[in-house]
Amino acid sequence: MTGRGKAVLTLLILGVVGFGVWRWWDKIAPQTKSTTQIVNVDEVRKAVQAARETPADIPLLIGTNTATLVDRSAIPAVTGVSDYVKTMKDGKMVVEFPINVWPGWAPIIMANAGLEPNDQSVFFKKYGFYLRLSIVDDPVKARDLFASGQSHVLWGTLDMIALFAPELVKDSRTVPVICQQIDWSAGGDGIVARGEIRSINDFRPTGGKRKKVVLAQNSPSHYLIMSLLIDAGIDPNEIDFRWSADAPSAAKIFVQDSSFDAFVGWAPDIYVVTEKLKGTRLVITTSTANHLIADVWAVRNDFFRDNPAIVSGLVQGIFEGIDMVRKDPKRAASALSTAFKIPQEDCEAMIGGDGGITEGDAHLTNYRENAKFFLDPFNPANFDVVWNSASTIYKSLGTIQSTVPAAKVKASTVLAALADQYKDVRDLSQPTFRPDAMLKLSAEAGPGQVLTKAVMISFEPNKSTLNAEYDTTIPATLEEIGKLAGRFGNAYIIIEGNTDASRKGIVPADLVRQLSYDRADSVRRAIMEKYQFDPNKFKVVGNGWDNPLANSTDPSNAEHNKRNRRVEVKVFPLESGAE
């Protein structure tokens, strides 16, 4: 979807269901009173000047909410827990399944022939129950309906449910049992920056000054930037974070106040700002980090226990709905338009011309992709990896006090039982990597790169073989690199080997460069052996001693030498290798 199309869509959504429903996360942390600030004449003058430089036609400056900074706030407590409702229609159970305004729900709307329980529904005709879909964009409201038993299902991203789980597991009835992934976010979330920031690594402080970033707390935006900073080896405390009430407000604040170096948000704002505001750029989106934000659904634990056939029917019906969307994307867009009351042309852009494979705002995940996510322990972007990452991040932030084990919420047995039925389904999530793309990326020497991760692997002197007895951290380091490559599914990965310069002038430079290449290649081969990536995704470079770290250039300094004996992993977007 183009930036203009996304802007039109958001305006329409705002008119239908209220400000900010494009995504749901702004509701997780309720707005608190804005921070009182002393009037500063110089700051006011700067703000006026920035306003003069801001194009008047940036359509993200919409709505009635004032874009103000807010204090940190906690997630509201669950309001009440009780047994689930058992609504019946013609002797059949009616499953209450709230959804939000998001293209990932096109399959279930198609399979159900609309929102209301009806006899044309796949779920009724094939699986013997009715389904009622209701639009509940507020995630806290959706959580409380789930806890009170008024709904049987909780929608959300996996990181969102990781936030809610510590409260929900306090009562055995409301443990969220996650049964299926519906999609990966595929371009809907991203980071926009101005000035010299062109990659995640550029968020490091310069001249003792921290980068100033605005975003909505406890949201996909928050999870996105925290994950990326950790990948780049940047301490989040090195960032001057400021909090907005919601993601659209973060975009507004960034546009109106040029003192902000970046904002984290989602479509359409991330596209509109970079198209309309001079000097800004998209640093990264989930089109590149496309295995980071997963949309899923969960049922209550008591419902899961009482109704295993219905749960299996929900999973199978949604898979059938995915096939329906891909067979006829225009018809799916029409169904989405009717359900969400959004013009069909905008729904077509949301879904994509290929039905959510490589186009649209979400990549719909079929059975094979779900099996990889739930069942494959060697998938570097599987359920456990995403869940544990989100849980760890939010606990470190103090947002949750404890974490819930992935095994407590993951219902892998549902998918495992369907293996024979879907044995011929192919994985449609794999991008095409060009074997000659790396030549171009190497020639670019940096432009287009979104992230660099430096890792330390100790090799025995003059050897390039990985020896876990010599360096016991090697297995964990390889797993770390593998998970990085998994999160960046739509990206090329360059692995660069580097050496210290302690033998410079004594050992021929070509031999040192070859040693650094062989060491980097041993890392590549070990990752490929464990995770079985497309080999064209990776390239190996040997820098020898020609690429020392800044402030670590003294070959007589043992600590400098240690830091320079490193491997660097560089991430380039898929499109950077295109012709």
Secondary structure in CASP SS format (residue, H / E / C, confidence):
PFRMAT SS
TARGET T0000
AUTHOR 0000-0000-0000
METHOD secondary structure of the structure
MODEL  1
M C 1.00
T C 1.00
G H 1.00
R H 1.00
G H 1.00
K H 1.00
A H 1.00
V H 1.00
L H 1.00
T H 1.00
L H 1.00
L H 1.00
I H 1.00
L H 1.00
G H 1.00
V H 1.00
V H 1.00
G C 1.00
F C 1.00
G C 1.00
V C 1.00
W C 1.00
R C 1.00
W C 1.00
W H 1.00
D H 1.00
K H 1.00
I C 1.00
A C 1.00
P C 1.00
Q C 1.00
T C 1.00
K C 1.00
S C 1.00
T C 1.00
T C 1.00
Q C 1.00
I C 1.00
V C 1.00
N C 1.00
V H 1.00
D H 1.00
E H 1.00
V H 1.00
R H 1.00
K H 1.00
A H 1.00
V H 1.00
Q H 1.00
A H 1.00
A H 1.00
R H 1.00
E H 1.00
T C 1.00
P C 1.00
A C 1.00
D C 1.00
I C 1.00
P C 1.00
L C 1.00
L C 1.00
I C 1.00
G C 1.00
T C 1.00
N C 1.00
T C 1.00
A C 1.00
T C 1.00
L E 1.00
V E 1.00
D C 1.00
R C 1.00
S C 1.00
A C 1.00
I C 1.00
P C 1.00
A C 1.00
V C 1.00
T C 1.00
G C 1.00
V C 1.00
S C 1.00
D C 1.00
Y C 1.00
V C 1.00
K C 1.00
T C 1.00
M E 1.00
K E 1.00
D C 1.00
G C 1.00
K E 1.00
M E 1.00
V E 1.00
V E 1.00
E E 1.00
F E 1.00
P E 1.00
I E 1.00
N C 1.00
V C 1.00
W C 1.00
P H 1.00
G H 1.00
W H 1.00
A H 1.00
P H 1.00
I H 1.00
I H 1.00
M H 1.00
A H 1.00
N H 1.00
A C 1.00
G C 1.00
L C 1.00
E C 1.00
P C 1.00
N C 1.00
D C 1.00
Q C 1.00
S C 1.00
V H 1.00
F H 1.00
F H 1.00
K H 1.00
K H 1.00
Y H 1.00
G C 1.00
F C 1.00
Y E 1.00
L E 1.00
R E 1.00
L E 1.00
S E 1.00
I E 1.00
V C 1.00
D C 1.00
D C 1.00
P H 1.00
V H 1.00
K H 1.00
A H 1.00
R H 1.00
D H 1.00
L H 1.00
F H 1.00
A H 1.00
S H 1.00
G C 1.00
Q C 1.00
S C 1.00
H C 1.00
V E 1.00
L E 1.00
W E 1.00
G E 1.00
T E 1.00
L H 1.00
D H 1.00
M H 1.00
I H 1.00
A H 1.00
L H 1.00
F H 1.00
A H 1.00
P H 1.00
E H 1.00
L H 1.00
V C 1.00
K C 1.00
D C 1.00
S H 1.00
R H 1.00
T H 1.00
V C 1.00
P E 1.00
V E 1.00
I E 1.00
C E 1.00
Q E 1.00
Q E 1.00
I E 1.00
D E 1.00
W E 1.00
S E 1.00
A C 1.00
G C 1.00
G C 1.00
D E 1.00
G E 1.00
I E 1.00
V E 1.00
A E 1.00
R E 1.00
G C 1.00
E C 1.00
I C 1.00
R C 1.00
S C 1.00
I H 1.00
N H 1.00
D H 1.00
F H 1.00
R C 1.00
P C 1.00
T E 1.00
G C 1.00
G C 1.00
K E 1.00
R C 1.00
K E 1.00
K E 1.00
V E 1.00
V E 1.00
L E 1.00
A E 1.00
Q C 1.00
N C 1.00
S C 1.00
P H 1.00
S H 1.00
H H 1.00
Y H 1.00
L H 1.00
I H 1.00
M H 1.00
S H 1.00
L H 1.00
L H 1.00
I H 1.00
D H 1.00
A C 1.00
G C 1.00
I C 1.00
D C 1.00
P H 1.00
N H 1.00
E H 1.00
I E 1.00
D E 1.00
F E 1.00
R E 1.00
W E 1.00
S E 1.00
A C 1.00
D C 1.00
A H 1.00
P H 1.00
S H 1.00
A H 1.00
A H 1.00
K H 1.00
I H 1.00
F H 1.00
V H 1.00
Q H 1.00
D C 1.00
S C 1.00
S C 1.00
F C 1.00
D C 1.00
A E 1.00
F E 1.00
V E 1.00
G E 1.00
W E 1.00
A C 1.00
P C 1.00
D H 1.00
I H 1.00
Y H 1.00
V H 1.00
V H 1.00
T H 1.00
E H 1.00
K H 1.00
L C 1.00
K C 1.00
G C 1.00
T E 1.00
R E 1.00
L E 1.00
V E 1.00
I E 1.00
T E 1.00
T C 1.00
S C 1.00
T C 1.00
A C 1.00
N C 1.00
H C 1.00
L C 1.00
I C 1.00
A E 1.00
D E 1.00
V E 1.00
W E 1.00
A E 1.00
V E 1.00
R E 1.00
N H 1.00
D H 1.00
F H 1.00
F H 1.00
R H 1.00
D H 1.00
N C 1.00
P H 1.00
A H 1.00
I H 1.00
V H 1.00
S H 1.00
G H 1.00
L H 1.00
V H 1.00
Q H 1.00
G H 1.00
I H 1.00
F H 1.00
E H 1.00
G H 1.00
I H 1.00
D H 1.00
M H 1.00
V H 1.00
R H 1.00
K H 1.00
D C 1.00
P H 1.00
K H 1.00
R H 1.00
A H 1.00
A H 1.00
S H 1.00
A H 1.00
L H 1.00
S H 1.00
T H 1.00
A H 1.00
F H 1.00
K C 1.00
I C 1.00
P C 1.00
Q H 1.00
E H 1.00
D H 1.00
C H 1.00
E H 1.00
A H 1.00
M H 1.00
I H 1.00
G C 1.00
G C 1.00
D C 1.00
G C 1.00
G C 1.00
I C 1.00
T C 1.00
E C 1.00
G C 1.00
D C 1.00
A E 1.00
H E 1.00
L E 1.00
T C 1.00
N C 1.00
Y H 1.00
R H 1.00
E H 1.00
N H 1.00
A H 1.00
K H 1.00
F H 1.00
F H 1.00
L H 1.00
D C 1.00
P C 1.00
F C 1.00
N C 1.00
P C 1.00
A C 1.00
N C 1.00
F H 1.00
D H 1.00
V H 1.00
V H 1.00
W H 1.00
N H 1.00
S H 1.00
A H 1.00
S H 1.00
T H 1.00
I H 1.00
Y H 1.00
K H 1.00
S H 1.00
L H 1.00
G C 1.00
T C 1.00
I C 1.00
Q C 1.00
S C 1.00
T C 1.00
V C 1.00
P C 1.00
A H 1.00
A H 1.00
K H 1.00
V H 1.00
K E 1.00
A C 1.00
S H 1.00
T H 1.00
V H 1.00
L H 1.00
A H 1.00
A C 1.00
L C 1.00
A C 1.00
D C 1.00
Q C 1.00
Y C 1.00
K C 1.00
D C 1.00
V C 1.00
R C 1.00
D C 1.00
L C 1.00
S C 1.00
Q C 1.00
P C 1.00
T C 1.00
F C 1.00
R C 1.00
P C 1.00
D C 1.00
A H 1.00
M H 1.00
L H 1.00
K H 1.00
L H 1.00
S H 1.00
A H 1.00
E H 1.00
A C 1.00
G C 1.00
P C 1.00
G C 1.00
Q C 1.00
V C 1.00
L E 1.00
T E 1.00
K E 1.00
A E 1.00
V E 1.00
M C 1.00
I C 1.00
S C 1.00
F C 1.00
E C 1.00
P C 1.00
N C 1.00
K C 1.00
S C 1.00
T C 1.00
L C 1.00
N C 1.00
A C 1.00
E C 1.00
Y C 1.00
D C 1.00
T C 1.00
T C 1.00
I H 1.00
P H 1.00
A H 1.00
T H 1.00
L H 1.00
E H 1.00
E H 1.00
I H 1.00
G H 1.00
K H 1.00
L H 1.00
A H 1.00
G H 1.00
R H 1.00
F C 1.00
G C 1.00
N C 1.00
A E 1.00
Y E 1.00
I E 1.00
I E 1.00
I E 1.00
E E 1.00
G E 1.00
N C 1.00
T C 1.00
D C 1.00
A C 1.00
S C 1.00
R C 1.00
K E 1.00
G C 1.00
I C 1.00
V E 1.00
P C 1.00
A H 1.00
D H 1.00
L H 1.00
V H 1.00
R H 1.00
Q H 1.00
L H 1.00
S H 1.00
Y H 1.00
D H 1.00
R H 1.00
A H 1.00
D H 1.00
S H 1.00
V H 1.00
R H 1.00
R H 1.00
A H 1.00
I H 1.00
M H 1.00
E H 1.00
K H 1.00
Y H 1.00
Q C 1.00
F C 1.00
D C 1.00
P H 1.00
N H 1.00
K H 1.00
F E 1.00
K E 1.00
V E 1.00
V E 1.00
G E 1.00
N C 1.00
G C 1.00
W C 1.00
D C 1.00
N C 1.00
P C 1.00
L C 1.00
A C 1.00
N C 1.00
S C 1.00
T C 1.00
D C 1.00
P C 1.00
S C 1.00
N C 1.00
A H 1.00
E H 1.00
H H 1.00
N H 1.00
K H 1.00
R H 1.00
N H 1.00
R C 1.00
R C 1.00
V E 1.00
E E 1.00
V E 1.00
K E 1.00
V E 1.00
F E 1.00
P E 1.00
L H 1.00
E H 1.00
S H 1.00
G H 1.00
A C 1.00
E C 1.00
END
